[in-house]
Amino acid sequence: MMTFFSRNTKSIFMGLSRLLFVAAVITALAGWSQAAEKKDFETALKNNGCKSIPYKDLQKKCVNEQKDVHRLCDRPHSCSSKNKDFKKIMKKLKKKGDKEKEIKARIKIADDCINQREAVMKVFDDTQDRLKKEKGDLAEMAKDLIKKIQSGESGHKKAIAIQKNAKKTCEGSLKGI
């Protein structure tokens, strides 16, 4: 009977020690994760643009979307009569169909640019949604990051408005051919 009791006690003790070890590892990892998050928030507060996003997944998405903004938006898109390059191109094009094709291409550039800029803004919206859910030590830093993101929104909105205006001008030029 003593042997049976000793074996059960040993088995229970081993099970408890394993459970305590697992709990200690989980606690340590949670602390490490919180420390990493806090560091990410501190770094985000010191930076601008995509680097002001403390979440790695959203920061990576922002960088990828932002990269495409330059590729799509840094192309000729103006149809303004004040734009010398546009006037020069339109003067060279003699056929109505060629002129329409040029203007439609510029409208497409403006649309692509608008869509890409809106995709970047969506990442910042998603970031703000996640920041609003932060609790504990990160809540104050999250509020500061939300303010920072919101202060940069006007620049993004202005760039989109410029593209929308360029598109509208092109659509007007298309009617005037």
Kinemage of the C-alpha trace (Angstrom):
@kinemage 1
@onewidth
@group {chain A} dominant
@subgroup {mainchain}
@vectorlist {calphas} color= white
{ca met a 1} P 0.000 0.000 0.000
{ca met a 2} L 2.861 2.373 0.668
{ca thr a 3} L 4.284 1.771 -2.773
{ca phe a 4} L 0.958 2.601 -4.443
{ca phe a 5} L 0.652 5.846 -2.465
{ca ser a 6} L 4.249 6.821 -3.239
{ca arg a 7} L 3.748 6.246 -6.948
{ca asn a 8} L 0.530 8.290 -7.052
{ca thr a 9} L 2.100 11.108 -5.055
{ca lys a 10} L 5.099 11.138 -7.358
{ca ser a 11} L 2.816 11.125 -10.420
{ca ile a 12} L 0.716 13.972 -9.034
{ca phe a 13} L 3.855 15.924 -8.124
{ca met a 14} L 5.302 15.457 -11.630
{ca gly a 15} L 2.016 16.545 -13.220
{ca leu a 16} L 1.857 19.660 -11.022
{ca ser a 17} L 5.476 20.568 -11.703
{ca arg a 18} L 4.892 20.285 -15.465
{ca leu a 19} L 1.791 22.436 -15.166
{ca leu a 20} L 3.704 25.039 -13.139
{ca phe a 21} L 6.528 25.009 -15.700
{ca val a 22} L 4.077 25.582 -18.573
{ca ala a 23} L 2.392 28.391 -16.624
{ca ala a 24} L 5.790 30.005 -15.944
{ca val a 25} L 6.742 29.831 -19.638
{ca ile a 26} L 3.412 31.348 -20.696
{ca thr a 27} L 3.787 34.138 -18.144
{ca ala a 28} L 7.347 34.849 -19.285
{ca leu a 29} L 6.315 34.923 -22.943
{ca ala a 30} L 3.382 37.230 -22.191
{ca gly a 31} L 5.737 39.612 -20.380
{ca trp a 32} L 8.193 39.499 -23.281
{ca ser a 33} L 5.370 40.145 -25.738
{ca gln a 34} L 4.144 43.133 -23.706
{ca ala a 35} L 7.696 44.531 -23.524
{ca ala a 36} L 8.092 44.117 -27.285
{ca glu a 37} L 4.764 45.871 -27.840
{ca lys a 38} L 5.730 48.735 -25.562
{ca lys a 39} L 8.990 49.153 -27.453
{ca asp a 40} L 7.074 49.099 -30.771
{ca phe a 41} L 4.771 51.843 -29.467
{ca glu a 42} L 7.707 53.958 -28.282
{ca thr a 43} L 9.384 53.587 -31.677
{ca ala a 44} L 6.149 54.441 -33.493
{ca leu a 45} L 5.761 57.633 -31.479
{ca lys a 46} L 9.219 58.773 -32.631
{ca asn a 47} L 8.491 58.168 -36.332
{ca asn a 48} L 6.166 59.389 -39.071
{ca gly a 49} L 4.246 57.786 -41.902
{ca cys a 50} L 4.087 54.018 -41.994
{ca lys a 51} L 6.748 53.773 -39.314
{ca ser a 52} L 4.331 55.435 -36.893
{ca ile a 53} L 2.285 52.214 -36.914
{ca pro a 54} L 3.227 50.029 -33.918
{ca tyr a 55} L 1.777 46.780 -35.288
{ca lys a 56} L 4.167 44.857 -37.517
{ca asp a 57} L 1.473 43.409 -39.808
{ca leu a 58} L -0.160 46.786 -40.475
{ca gln a 59} L 3.185 48.564 -40.775
{ca lys a 60} L 4.297 46.069 -43.430
{ca lys a 61} L 0.989 46.463 -45.286
{ca cys a 62} L 1.330 50.267 -45.146
{ca val a 63} L 4.874 50.187 -46.530
{ca asn a 64} L 3.756 47.945 -49.413
{ca glu a 65} L 0.738 50.118 -50.216
{ca gln a 66} L 2.776 53.333 -49.932
{ca lys a 67} L 5.392 51.982 -52.318
{ca asp a 68} L 2.681 51.604 -54.951
{ca val a 69} L 1.450 55.183 -54.350
{ca his a 70} L 4.663 56.555 -55.808
{ca arg a 71} L 4.645 54.091 -58.685
{ca leu a 72} L 1.062 54.981 -59.585
{ca cys a 73} L 0.900 58.673 -58.726
{ca asp a 74} L 4.223 59.942 -60.038
{ca arg a 75} L 3.028 59.698 -63.651
{ca pro a 76} L 1.574 62.453 -65.831
{ca his a 77} L -2.077 62.828 -64.983
{ca ser a 78} L -2.964 66.478 -65.512
{ca cys a 79} L -5.225 67.599 -68.329
{ca ser a 80} L -5.062 71.227 -67.314
{ca ser a 81} L -4.701 73.793 -70.076
{ca lys a 82} L -2.006 75.339 -67.846
{ca asn a 83} L 0.079 72.165 -68.020
{ca lys a 84} L 2.677 72.760 -70.741
{ca asp a 85} L 3.441 69.064 -71.266
{ca phe a 86} L -0.221 68.199 -71.717
{ca lys a 87} L -0.751 71.066 -74.159
{ca lys a 88} L 2.318 69.993 -76.136
{ca ile a 89} L 1.151 66.375 -76.347
{ca met a 90} L -2.367 67.354 -77.347
{ca lys a 91} L -1.010 69.664 -80.044
{ca lys a 92} L 1.029 66.794 -81.532
{ca leu a 93} L -1.972 64.474 -81.577
{ca lys a 94} L -4.057 65.227 -84.639
{ca lys a 95} L -6.750 62.542 -84.501
{ca lys a 96} L -9.674 62.853 -82.122
{ca gly a 97} L -9.301 59.163 -81.175
{ca asp a 98} L -5.646 59.656 -80.199
{ca lys a 99} L -6.545 62.655 -78.056
{ca glu a 100} L -9.330 60.687 -76.357
{ca lys a 101} L -6.919 57.821 -75.719
{ca glu a 102} L -4.398 60.186 -74.074
{ca ile a 103} L -7.036 61.795 -71.869
{ca lys a 104} L -8.539 58.424 -70.886
{ca ala a 105} L -5.059 57.197 -69.962
{ca arg a 106} L -4.648 60.211 -67.664
{ca ile a 107} L -8.065 59.562 -66.105
{ca lys a 108} L -6.969 55.965 -65.437
{ca ile a 109} L -3.745 57.228 -63.820
{ca ala a 110} L -5.767 59.535 -61.561
{ca asp a 111} L -8.161 56.690 -60.643
{ca asp a 112} L -5.298 54.302 -59.871
{ca cys a 113} L -3.604 56.946 -57.748
{ca ile a 114} L -6.804 57.761 -55.841
{ca asn a 115} L -7.475 54.078 -55.157
{ca gln a 116} L -3.922 53.490 -53.947
{ca arg a 117} L -3.910 56.537 -51.665
{ca glu a 118} L -7.236 55.380 -50.231
{ca ala a 119} L -5.704 51.928 -49.614
{ca val a 120} L -2.958 53.578 -47.554
{ca met a 121} L -5.536 55.595 -45.628
{ca lys a 122} L -7.439 52.353 -44.939
{ca val a 123} L -4.348 50.912 -43.251
{ca phe a 124} L -4.196 53.974 -40.994
{ca asp a 125} L -7.934 53.607 -40.267
{ca asp a 126} L -7.378 49.949 -39.335
{ca thr a 127} L -4.471 51.023 -37.117
{ca gln a 128} L -6.641 53.548 -35.305
{ca asp a 129} L -9.343 50.919 -34.771
{ca arg a 130} L -6.792 48.595 -33.184
{ca leu a 131} L -5.234 51.388 -31.124
{ca lys a 132} L -8.649 52.271 -29.654
{ca lys a 133} L -8.828 48.749 -28.175
{ca glu a 134} L -5.519 49.014 -26.277
{ca lys a 135} L -5.683 48.700 -22.497
{ca gly a 136} L -3.296 49.102 -19.592
{ca asp a 137} L 0.145 50.647 -20.068
{ca leu a 138} L -0.301 50.972 -23.821
{ca ala a 139} L -3.595 52.915 -23.676
{ca glu a 140} L -1.957 56.348 -23.215
{ca met a 141} L 0.603 55.736 -25.945
{ca ala a 142} L -2.235 54.512 -28.176
{ca lys a 143} L -4.112 57.792 -27.657
{ca asp a 144} L -0.972 59.745 -28.586
{ca leu a 145} L -0.523 57.651 -31.729
{ca ile a 146} L -4.155 58.221 -32.738
{ca lys a 147} L -3.617 61.979 -32.432
{ca lys a 148} L -0.443 61.702 -34.488
{ca ile a 149} L -2.168 59.707 -37.229
{ca gln a 150} L -5.110 62.097 -37.327
{ca ser a 151} L -2.790 65.097 -37.652
{ca gly a 152} L -1.324 63.570 -40.823
{ca glu a 153} L -4.685 62.749 -42.395
{ca ser a 154} L -5.142 66.201 -43.910
{ca gly a 155} L -2.085 65.700 -46.122
{ca his a 156} L -3.476 62.424 -47.444
{ca lys a 157} L -6.918 63.907 -47.999
{ca lys a 158} L -5.401 66.877 -49.823
{ca ala a 159} L -3.428 64.603 -52.160
{ca ile a 160} L -6.599 62.637 -52.933
{ca ala a 161} L -8.539 65.858 -53.555
{ca ile a 162} L -5.833 67.011 -55.995
{ca gln a 163} L -6.133 63.721 -57.905
{ca lys a 164} L -9.925 63.918 -57.964
{ca asn a 165} L -9.701 67.454 -59.315
{ca ala a 166} L -7.214 66.333 -61.995
{ca lys a 167} L -9.599 63.531 -62.976
{ca lys a 168} L -12.513 65.955 -63.169
{ca thr a 169} L -10.449 68.306 -65.364
{ca cys a 170} L -9.582 65.401 -67.672
{ca glu a 171} L -13.218 64.342 -67.895
{ca gly a 172} L -14.048 67.935 -68.882
{ca ser a 173} L -11.284 67.887 -71.501
{ca leu a 174} L -12.671 64.647 -72.864
{ca lys a 175} L -16.054 66.315 -73.429
{ca gly a 176} L -14.386 69.283 -75.097
{ca ile a 177} L -12.686 67.320 -77.873
